[in-house]
Amino acid sequence: MTTGIPNAIDGKLVTFLATDGLVLHGFLVEGRVKKGCIVYVHGMSSNFYKSTLSKRLAAMAPRYGYSTFMINTRGHDILSNGNVLSGRRHRRVLNGTAVESFEESSNDIEGALRFLKSIGYRRFVLAGHSTGCQKILYYQYKRKASKVCALVLLAPDDDYNLNRKELGRRWNGLVGRARTLVRARKGKTYDESLPFAPARFLSIADPGRVEARLFNYDGALREFASVTAPIYVAFGTKDEGAVKPASEYIRILRERTGSRKFGSLLISGARHSFRGHEDELSRETMKWLSEA
């Protein structure tokens, strides 16, 4: 169990640009020895400073020679205001989980890596929690970045099948409603019946969309299988977002992986947030990374 989440971590607040000009923020905690930098990506409706897990990982990583850069993506919080820079001009935009375009998260991660490279880093670990797992997997699937030396997937749940289960009989009607609104060019217009704006909802509700299929454990997992970088995956046995036993998720991923090195951790009693188990997860993750 966790011995205590640090109330304060030495580091610095950073402003960086996504590759499409969106202004984003993060917090950089540097190790004395620069083995590499862990880029930590939050999940749905979260942000870089909310998670107790990211704080514990960032506090522990320097012991192993790693730095940690906890970043906001354009999907941070439910809704958030943002700025896009184009030359000297600023353009206000609406961001957040409810309206983000999943595929654009690749611009956020690439922007973070470019910033880190500008200050001397050359090796990177991508770590994601929850939907952050989909974002880092999609980035590596699309970019095949040689500078990424490992992926850490923390609770990569099946959003497609989870939402089908939770919405039950309403599912088909809501998917049809979302498609109608998108065709009417109202993809970012709120509808009270939908959990997110229609286009965002379809990103996880349409099995033909990349976000929906990345961790659809009943599917082929082709994107996951194409990634050859070392992969570490962790689940809790009481993950409330899992629609199969977490041990079954790990088995499926182990069978489908094309990674040259695959590691896994199943934490007894841990829920989706890993709250109360941050020490164990951070320690085992850093041990694995130091050997990867």
Secondary structure, DSSP 8 states (H G I E B T S, - for coil): --S---S----EEEEEE-TTSBEEEEEEE--SS-SEEEEEE--TT--TTT-HHHHHHHHHGGGGTEEEEEE--TT-SSSEEEEEEETTEEEEEEESTTT--GGGHHHHHHHHHHHHHHTT---EEEEEETHHHHHHHHHHHHH--TTEEEEEEES---HHHHHHHHHGGGHHHHHHHHHHHHHTT-TTS--TTSSS-HHHHHHHH-TTSHHHHHT-TTS--HHHHH--S-EEEEEETT-TT-SS-HHHHHHHHHHH---SSEEEEEETT--TT-TT-HHHHHHHHHHHHHH-
